[in-house]
Amino acid sequence: MNNNHMICDLETGVCGPSGESEVEMIDLNAVTEKKLTLYYVTDPICSHCWALEPVLRRFEKQYSHYFHMQTVMGGLLEKWEGFADVKNGISGPADVAGHWREVGEHSRMPIDGSVWLQNPIFSSYPPSRVYKVIQQENDELAHVFLRRVREAVFAFNRNIAEDEVLIEIVNNIGLDGEKIVKQANEESSQELLNQDFSLARSLGATGFPTIIIVNEENKGVKIVGARPFEFYLQGLQQVLEMDELHAKQKPSLSQLMEEEGRLFTREIEEFYQIEQQEVSAFIQKELLTEQYVEKKILGEVYIEKK
């Protein structure tokens, strides 16, 4: 994938080159999937993908019975050597920090960004390869891993390209971190990642996040950038050719916390469709004090399971 577009645009909600339509009809007969599929083209260091987390969780929890979701790694940053994006004002890691902070302030999904100044991420490929290794055995745990690396890099300012950080994260989701990270550093794991890059190209995804929903005939919609919930719902309706879709009942906050382990205020607001000022009372109503601990980071509140 082309790694010369690290800019993340606040207006389009895209990490990567701009210029694509927000929502467009597409025909992907080159893709061989034979059932309704949602392709999520992303990258561990895509800031707009982190901003999309609240909306995507809500959409998946309520409507995933209509589709199979396949996460595809896009390869946002291979390496900094020889990198130059003069048009977007990025010639090195330090130039990314300000863009990340803007995305965090705009989306209210906490982003520190100073990792680019203190201990720059040299590539997004290492965590992407770890994701692919885990995905081969357990797609659900791969999803958990991707969430944890995003929390680590965006909110907690950790360098997720480093082996020791990745080992710790993998250990914390109940797997053998040393074994998996060692495997991720082998050539075969890069080959797995290259397959994702090839799929992303065939899907026409050049910026992240890109959501592509296709039917049995490989025709559907492509939604580029971090968009409001209604964009994805309308896209699904278009592909299914249905005016009304049945939404699954949302899990309670207690159930959601049991599954997720950590939730930021913006995520609770989006999931339960409440206002920011209502979140504190909602948490106290829905959870017992012994179930969670409340913390603050970068001016935003989040809760963790005890």
Secondary structure, 3 states (H helix, E strand, C coil): CCCCCCCEECCCCEECCCCCCCEEEEECCCCCCCCCEEEEEECCCCHHHHHHHHHHHHHHHHHHHHCEEEEEECCCCCCCCCCCEHHHCECCCHHHHHHHHHHHHHHCCCCCCCHHHHCCCCCCHHHHHHHHHHHHHCHHHHHHHHHHHHHHHHHCCCCCCCHHHHHHHHHHCCCCHHHHHHHHCCHHHHHHHHHHHHHHHHCCCCCECEEEEECCCCEEEEEECCCCHHHHHHHHHHHHCCCCCCCCCCCCHHHHHHHHCEEEHHHHHHHHCCCHHHHHHHHHHHCCHHHEEEEEECCEEEEEEC
